[in-house]
């Protein structure tokens, strides 16, 4: 027989970061998370910032994309809306453009698609992508508050969908309330 006191102190369910699919996209959870690279991003102002300096106390989504990639174009608006719903102190979504034209083309893309919540940055020489074995875009690294890469999302998704929000909660402990459909 379980006493009421032991029932109260029983451990709560542990959230698991696990591999799963989202239509044609797949999230691969890493059994052995590794630190995010020290390589630098290039900001819209030309400043270089080491990627490993960005996490903690916030989580980080590092999205690799191009302006001509159809799944990238489709997912960017929901990514922008998601960043608008959550403080950058809790989660920073960092799209890194991989176009040959770099930041100038990204600026034009943001204007055309009215993206206002996401920073504009680039992985100018592909060093970050190389360090994390990034292949065809879009791909997104899930980096926890301690700077450890918990997994990789391959393909585009609706960043405001219930399954993706649940993935953010289980892998990065970022709880984003769902919008009520009206």
N, C-alpha and C positions, 0 to 999 in steps of 0.2 A: 504494500500500500504506500502510495506517495503522500507525504505530508504536504499541507498547504505551503509551508515555508520553503520546502525544496522545489515545489512547482514554480514559486515566484523567482527563485534564483537560477532556474534552468536556463541554459544559454539560448539566446534568441537565434533564429535562423541566420546563417551566414550567407551573405550575398556572394554569388559565384560569378566570376568573369569567365564566360565560356564561349567557345567558338559557336557560331550560328550563321544562318543565311538570311538574307533579306532580298527576296526575289532573285535577281541575277548577281547580287553582291554577296560577299562573304566576309565575316569578321573572324579573324584568326587570333584567338587568345594565346598569349605566350605562357608556356608552363614555367619558363625561367626568365622573368622580365629582366631587361638590360637597361642601363642608364642611357638617357637620350644623349646624342652626340654633343660635343663641344663646338662643332662647326658653327659659323655665324650666318645669320640671315642678313639680308640687306633691306632696310626699311625704305619707305617711299621717299624719305628725306636723304637717303644715301648713307645713313648711319649703319654700322655693323654691330650686331648684338649676338652674343653667343646663345645658341638655342638652350643650352643647359642652365642658363641664368633666368629663364622665364618661368618655370614651374615653381610651386610652393610659395605661399600656401594654397595656390590655385592649381587646378588641373589644366591640361593643355591638349587641344586637338590640333595636330599639324597636318594640314590638308595640302596635298600636291595636286596641282591642276594646270590646265592651259586654257586659253581663251577660245580655242577652236574645238575642244573636246565636248561632244554632245552631252554625255552624262555629267560632266563638270558644269556645263551651262544650266542643266536641269536642277542640279542640287544646290547651286550657290544661293538662290533666293531663300530657300528654307534654312540654310546655314546662317545667312544674314539675319533672318527673323529670330532664329534661336539665340544668336549672340545678343540681339536686342532685348531678349526676355530675361537674360541672366547677367549678373555683374561680372565684369572681367576679373574681379578679385576672387571669384569662385571658379570660373572657367574662361579661358582665353581660347578662342577659335582663331587659328593662324593659318590662313591660306597662303601657300608659297607658290607663286606663279613660276612655271617652267618654260614659258614661251621664249623663243630666241630674242624677241623684242623686249622682253622683260617688263619693267615697271611702267614704261610709257603705254604699252598695250593693255596692261592691267588697269591703269587709270581710266583709259577709254572704256574698257569693259565695265568697270564699276559705275561710271556715269550712265552708260547706255542701259544697264540693268538696274539702276537706282539702288545700288548696294551702299548702305550708309553706316552699318554697325561693325563691319569687319575691317581690320587693318590691311593695308596693302604692303606686301613684302615679297621677297624673292629668295630662292635658293640659286643664286647667280651662276655658280659653276657646277651645280649638281652634287656638291660634296655631302650635303645632308641626305639627299636621296641615295647616294652611293653608300654611305655609312649604314643606312637602314634598309638596304636592298629593295628600294622602291622600283617597281616596274611600271607598266602602263598606268596612266592616270584615269580617273581620280583614285588616290589612295590616301588614307588618313591614319596617322599614328595616334594612339590613345596613350597619353603620358599622365601618370598620377601626380599627386601633390609632392611626392618625394623625387620626382624626375625620372621615374622608372617607366619604360615603355611596356604597357600591359598587353598591347595587341595592335593589329593592323586591320583596318577595314579596306577591302579591295572592291572598288566600284562605287557608284553613286547611290545615295539613299535620300529619302525624305527625312531630314534631320528633326522634324517635329512629330514624326509618327510615334505611336505608343511603343512599338518594339525598340526603336532606336533610343528613345528617352529611357526605357528600362535598361538598355545596355549601358548608357552613360551612368546610370545610378549603380548598377552592379559592378562595373569595372572601375569607375573613377569616383564613386561616391558623390556624384553630382545629381541632386534631385531637382528636377525641373517639373513644375506642375503643368499638366496638360491643359491646353486651351479648351474651353467648353464650346462645343459646336452649337451654333445658334440657329 
